[in-house]
């Protein structure tokens, strides 16, 4: 399993509290990972909570490379419109 760290752009948004992270891990264990984790420059651009939840659930995280030209704009869009 690859080990990823957080991209600085992803740190524009806070991580989930531990109790919510555990709920997400339980859901991923029971239902699978629904959204890919997006990696940019070898680091997590989007999906830091999903990544941590997959590790807690002992599920191999599913990742994909970022495709785009403006990662800051995309991170803002993905996280402000959830």
Secondary structure, DSSP 8 states (H G I E B T S, - for coil): -----B-GGGGGS----HHHHHHHHHHHHHH---S-EEEETTEEEE-HHHHHHHHHHT----EEE--SS-HHHHHHHHHHT-
